[in-house]
Amino acid sequence: MENTEQIFGEFLITTDKTKLDLVAIHDFLSKDSGWSDNIPFEKVKTSIDNSLNFGLFHNSKQIGFARVISDFSTIAYLGDIYVLDDYRGQGLSKKLMESVMTHPSLQGLRRWILLTSTADWLYEKYGFTKLPKPEIYMELFNPDVYKK
C-alpha cells in the first residue's frame, strides 16, 4: 500500500511505518490511554505491523497516532487514536480523523467500528453513531489481558 503524507505548518500526518516512534506510541498506550494500560511493547509493535497507521508529528516529535484494522473492502476498525495533552485544542484530532476517513484505501467500506468513552463529539462529526441495535452486538472482552 502506498504511503500518504499531509503537511500543514509544522505538522505532519503520515502512514509511513518507518517514521513512527514505537517507543512513544507504546509509552502513551501503556501508561496514559486508559484502554490498553500495561500493554507490552511487543504487542504494540505487532499491532502496528498488521495495521494501517497514521502518525501525527510536530516537527519530528510523535504527538499523535491512529490505527486502522481493515480488509480494505468491507470493514474497518478505528482504534488507538490519540493526541498528546499538550497539543489538544488545536484542531489536530480533526486533522488526524480527516486523514483516516479520506485515505484512498478506506473508501467505500460498508462498516466502520470504533469504541470510545471520551470523544463521541469528535467521531460523530465523521458519521459515527451509537449502535442502532446493540442487542445484536456481541464481544469477547478480556480487560485484564495485560495485567501481570
ZILIN-V298099 format. One record per residue. N is the residue number from 1. RES is the residue in three letters. PSI is psi in radians with two decimals (* if undefined). OMEGA is omega in whole degrees, -180 to 180 (* if undefined). D_LAST is the distance of its C-alpha to the last C-alpha in whole Angstrom. Layout:
N|RES|PSI|OMEGA|D_LAST + N|RES|PSI|OMEGA|D_LAST
This chain:
1|MET|2.39|-179|36 + 2|GLU|2.40|178|38 + 3|ASN|2.57|174|37 + 4|THR|2.64|177|38 + 5|GLU|2.48|176|38 + 6|GLN|2.12|178|39 + 7|ILE|2.31|176|40 + 8|PHE|1.94|-176|42 + 9|GLY|-2.23|180|42 + 10|GLU|0.18|-174|40 + 11|PHE|2.67|178|37 + 12|LEU|2.38|168|36 + 13|ILE|2.20|-178|34 + 14|THR|2.64|174|34 + 15|THR|0.13|180|32 + 16|ASP|1.90|-178|32 + 17|LYS|-0.50|-178|29 + 18|THR|-0.30|180|30 + 19|LYS|-0.19|-178|31 + 20|LEU|2.48|175|27 + 21|ASP|1.60|-176|25 + 22|LEU|-0.62|179|22 + 23|VAL|-0.77|180|20 + 24|ALA|-0.73|179|22 + 25|ILE|-0.83|179|20 + 26|HIS|-0.74|-179|17 + 27|ASP|-0.83|179|17 + 28|PHE|-0.87|-176|18 + 29|LEU|-0.70|-175|16 + 30|SER|-0.41|-175|13 + 31|LYS|-0.52|-170|14 + 32|ASP|-0.18|-172|18 + 33|SER|-0.69|-174|18 + 34|GLY|-0.30|180|16 + 35|TRP|-0.26|178|16 + 36|SER|0.70|180|13 + 37|ASP|2.38|178|11 + 38|ASN|0.28|179|8 + 39|ILE|2.30|180|10 + 40|PRO|2.61|-180|10 + 41|PHE|-0.77|-177|14 + 42|GLU|-0.58|177|15 + 43|LYS|-0.74|178|14 + 44|VAL|-0.81|-180|16 + 45|LYS|-0.79|180|19 + 46|THR|-0.70|180|19 + 47|SER|-0.68|178|20 + 48|ILE|-0.71|179|22 + 49|ASP|-0.49|-174|24 + 50|ASN|0.42|-178|25 + 51|SER|2.90|168|26 + 52|LEU|2.11|-172|29 + 53|ASN|2.57|179|28 + 54|PHE|1.91|178|29 + 55|GLY|2.33|177|29 + 56|LEU|2.19|-175|31 + 57|PHE|2.50|167|32 + 58|HIS|2.03|-167|34 + 59|ASN|-2.00|179|36 + 60|SER|0.20|-179|34 + 61|LYS|2.24|177|31 + 62|GLN|2.08|-178|28 + 63|ILE|-0.07|-180|28 + 64|GLY|2.97|-174|27 + 65|PHE|2.65|170|26 + 66|ALA|2.61|-177|26 + 67|ARG|2.36|179|25 + 68|VAL|2.25|173|27 + 69|ILE|2.17|-175|26 + 70|SER|2.76|168|30 + 71|ASP|-0.04|178|32 + 72|PHE|0.41|179|35 + 73|SER|-0.79|-174|37 + 74|THR|-0.44|-170|36 + 75|ILE|2.63|175|33 + 76|ALA|2.49|175|30 + 77|TYR|2.18|178|27 + 78|LEU|2.15|-179|27 + 79|GLY|3.01|176|23 + 80|ASP|0.63|-179|21 + 81|ILE|2.28|179|25 + 82|TYR|2.77|168|25 + 83|VAL|2.30|180|27 + 84|LEU|2.55|-177|26 + 85|ASP|-0.77|-176|28 + 86|ASP|-0.24|-177|30 + 87|TYR|0.05|-180|32 + 88|ARG|2.76|179|32 + 89|GLY|0.17|-179|35 + 90|GLN|0.14|-179|37 + 91|GLY|0.18|-177|37 + 92|LEU|-0.59|178|34 + 93|SER|-0.61|177|32 + 94|LYS|-0.74|178|36 + 95|LYS|-0.74|180|36 + 96|LEU|-0.78|178|33 + 97|MET|-0.71|178|33 + 98|GLU|-0.71|178|37 + 99|SER|-0.73|179|36 + 100|VAL|-0.93|-172|33 + 101|MET|-0.37|180|36 + 102|THR|0.05|-179|39 + 103|HIS|2.31|-176|37 + 104|PRO|-0.59|-178|40 + 105|SER|-0.06|-177|37 + 106|LEU|0.35|-180|36 + 107|GLN|2.58|176|40 + 108|GLY|0.30|179|41 + 109|LEU|2.55|179|38 + 110|ARG|-0.62|-174|38 + 111|ARG|2.42|169|35 + 112|TRP|2.51|178|32 + 113|ILE|2.49|-180|29 + 114|LEU|2.43|173|27 + 115|LEU|2.22|179|24 + 116|THR|2.59|173|25 + 117|SER|0.07|-173|25 + 118|THR|-0.35|-171|26 + 119|ALA|0.74|179|29 + 120|ASP|-0.77|-177|31 + 121|TRP|-0.64|180|34 + 122|LEU|-0.87|-174|34 + 123|TYR|-0.50|176|33 + 124|GLU|-0.54|178|36 + 125|LYS|-0.32|-178|38 + 126|TYR|0.30|173|37 + 127|GLY|-0.05|179|38 + 128|PHE|2.46|178|35 + 129|THR|2.89|173|35 + 130|LYS|2.73|-180|33 + 131|LEU|2.15|179|33 + 132|PRO|-0.45|179|37 + 133|LYS|1.26|-178|36 + 134|PRO|-0.36|-179|32 + 135|GLU|-0.26|178|33 + 136|ILE|-0.06|-180|33 + 137|TYR|2.32|176|29 + 138|MET|2.69|176|27 + 139|GLU|2.74|170|23 + 140|LEU|1.92|-170|20 + 141|PHE|2.27|178|17 + 142|ASN|1.54|-177|13 + 143|PRO|-0.27|-178|12 + 144|ASP|0.22|-173|9 + 145|VAL|-0.51|-178|8 + 146|TYR|0.01|177|6 + 147|LYS|2.50|-178|4 + 148|LYS|*|*|0
